[in-house]
Amino acid sequence: MKISNADHARVDAAIAAAEANTSGEIICVIAREVSDYREVPLAWAAAAALLAPLALVPFGFDLGWLRGLDGGWTAAHLSATDAAVGAALTAYALVQAAVFVLVLLIASLPAVRRVLTPRSLKRHRVHKAAMEQFLAKGMHLTAGRTGVLIFASMADHHVEIVADEGIHAKVGAEHWGDAVAALVRQVKAGRPADGFVEAIGMCGAVLAEHFPPGAENPNELPDRLVEI
């Protein structure tokens, strides 16, 4: 989802307006996707390769299903048992390999991969990415430890608000629920900039209540929406 220059300007202005009434600092980050989840298609392919061939056994799976492996010959002599077992194991391994490759190719499609990725894993990766951005932007270095990061990952459909320890001492996590809900609602409607503007206003109101501006109120961090 593309953010226009006008939308960037609106969000930047909303941050500046909110910070005018508080000593807190706000930064917004929007990400297309925080991870490629490369391990997810591999996990699904491995599970399918392990379990799918077992489903064939009740249907009488034998070498005849894979023409050419036994050359059309059958053997009743006891000495042929080892060869038959070896051929059966080879056939089973070939089925597993075919299932693995097929499922891997399908699960690697971006749309399919996103559906197959567990929501708990997405939440974990988004939280990790948000914390990395919080540190990378120097939000933990503000004088009063009053930085707030509003983070949204579009492909992962997840929003995080990260507040520094100075804020946590006075403001509980439940205070950010309305801001998160507003951002999610607008992103779903295809209006991420509107969502950020609403969330900034709500976060700014909380910060203004608990962290009023000082005599100087320096702007310690850039007022901008960052795209990654």
FIVOTI-418634 format. One record per residue (C-alpha): x, y, z; residue in one letter. Coordinates in steps of 0.1 Angstrom, whole numbers, padded with zeros to 4 digits, always signed. Layout:
% FIVOTI-418634
XYZa/...
END
This chain:
% FIVOTI-418634
+0000+0000+0000m/+0016+0032-0012k/+0018+0062+0011i/+0017+0095-0008s/+0038+0126-0001n/+0006+0144+0010a/-0001+0116+0035d/+0034+0117+0048h/+0030+0155+0053a/-0003+0149+0072r/+0012+0123+0095v/+0042+0144+0102d/+0020+0174+0110a/-0001+0153+0133a/+0030+0142+0152i/+0042+0178+0156a/+0008+0189+0168a/+0006+0161+0194a/+0041+0168+0206e/+0034+0205+0211a/+0013+0195+0242n/+0037+0170+0258t/+0073+0163+0266s/+0069+0129+0250g/+0081+0119+0215e/+0062+0100+0188i/+0076+0082+0158i/+0055+0062+0133c/+0068+0033+0112v/+0049+0014+0085i/+0064-0018+0071a/+0053-0037+0040r/+0063-0070+0057e/+0086-0077+0086v/+0098-0112+0075s/+0098-0135+0045d/+0089-0165+0069y/+0111-0187+0048r/+0108-0215+0073e/+0070-0217+0070v/+0069-0233+0035p/+0097-0257+0046l/+0078-0268+0077a/+0046-0274+0058w/+0064-0293+0030a/+0083-0315+0055a/+0050-0323+0074a/+0032-0331+0042a/+0060-0353+0030a/+0060-0372+0063l/+0023-0377+0066l/+0008-0377+0031a/+0024-0410+0019p/+0011-0427+0051l/-0025-0419+0039a/-0018-0441+0009l/-0012-0472+0029v/-0048-0480+0037p/-0055-0478+0000f/-0031-0506-0008g/+0000-0487-0018f/+0025-0509-0036d/+0051-0508-0064l/+0025-0511-0090g/+0015-0474-0083w/+0049-0464-0096l/+0052-0481-0130r/+0087-0491-0140g/+0103-0496-0106l/+0096-0533-0106d/+0098-0538-0144g/+0064-0555-0142g/+0079-0586-0125w/+0067-0603-0094t/+0086-0628-0072a/+0073-0654-0048a/+0106-0669-0037h/+0117-0660-0001l/+0151-0647-0013s/+0133-0619-0032a/+0120-0604+0000t/+0149-0580+0006d/+0148-0567-0029a/+0110-0562-0027a/+0114-0543+0006v/+0142-0521-0009g/+0121-0513-0039a/+0091-0504-0017a/+0112-0481+0004l/+0125-0465-0027t/+0090-0459-0040a/+0080-0445-0007y/+0109-0421-0007a/+0101-0409-0042l/+0065-0402-0032v/+0078-0383-0002q/+0102-0362-0023a/+0074-0354-0048a/+0050-0343-0021v/+0078-0322-0005f/+0086-0304-0037v/+0050-0298-0047l/+0039-0285-0013v/+0071-0263-0010l/+0063-0247-0044l/+0027-0240-0035i/+0034-0228+0001a/+0061-0205-0012s/+0036-0184-0031l/+0033-0151-0011p/-0005-0152-0008a/-0004-0189+0003v/+0025-0184+0026r/+0008-0155+0044r/-0023-0178+0050v/-0002-0207+0063l/+0019-0186+0086t/+0006-0189+0122p/-0007-0157+0137r/+0014-0162+0168s/+0046-0162+0147l/+0035-0130+0129k/+0028-0113+0162r/+0062-0123+0175h/+0080-0111+0143r/+0062-0078+0143v/+0069-0072+0180h/+0106-0080+0173k/+0107-0056+0143a/+0090-0029+0163a/+0115-0032+0191m/+0144-0031+0166e/+0129+0001+0151q/+0124+0016+0186f/+0161+0012+0193l/+0173+0020+0158a/+0155+0054+0160k/+0171+0062+0193g/+0137+0064+0211m/+0153+0049+0243h/+0177+0079+0245l/+0151+0106+0251t/+0157+0126+0283a/+0127+0114+0302g/+0124+0080+0285r/+0091+0091+0271t/+0092+0079+0235g/+0063+0062+0218v/+0065+0041+0186l/+0034+0034+0165i/+0042+0005+0142f/+0021-0012+0116a/+0030-0041+0093s/+0007-0043+0063m/+0012-0078+0051a/+0012-0092+0086d/-0020-0074+0095h/-0006-0064+0129h/-0001-0032+0148v/+0022-0025+0178e/+0025+0005+0201i/+0058+0005+0220v/+0062+0029+0249a/+0095+0036+0268d/+0099+0028+0305e/+0093+0063+0316g/+0058+0061+0302i/+0052+0026+0316h/+0058+0039+0351a/+0027+0060+0348k/+0006+0047+0319v/-0006+0011+0316g/-0007-0008+0283a/-0045-0006+0283e/-0043+0031+0275h/-0032+0023+0239w/-0060+0000+0230g/-0082+0027+0214d/-0052+0040+0193a/-0044+0005+0181v/-0081-0002+0172a/-0083+0031+0153a/-0052+0024+0132l/-0063-0012+0125v/-0098+0000+0114r/-0084+0026+0090q/-0057+0003+0076v/-0084-0023+0068k/-0104+0004+0050a/-0073+0012+0029g/-0066+0045+0047r/-0034+0039+0067p/-0025+0076+0069a/-0059+0084+0084d/-0052+0056+0109g/-0019+0070+0119f/-0033+0105+0123v/-0061+0091+0146e/-0037+0070+0166a/-0012+0099+0170i/-0040+0121+0183g/-0050+0095+0209m/-0015+0087+0220c/-0008+0125+0221g/-0037+0130+0245a/-0025+0103+0268v/+0010+0118+0268l/-0003+0153+0273a/-0022+0142+0304e/+0007+0124+0321h/+0037+0142+0306f/+0030+0179+0300p/+0056+0200+0281p/+0084+0216+0301g/+0096+0252+0298a/+0117+0244+0268e/+0102+0212+0254n/+0129+0204+0228p/+0120+0182+0198n/+0144+0153+0204e/+0133+0131+0175l/+0122+0138+0139p/+0085+0142+0134d/+0079+0118+0106r/+0064+0086+0092l/+0091+0061+0083v/+0085+0035+0056e/+0105+0002+0057i/
END
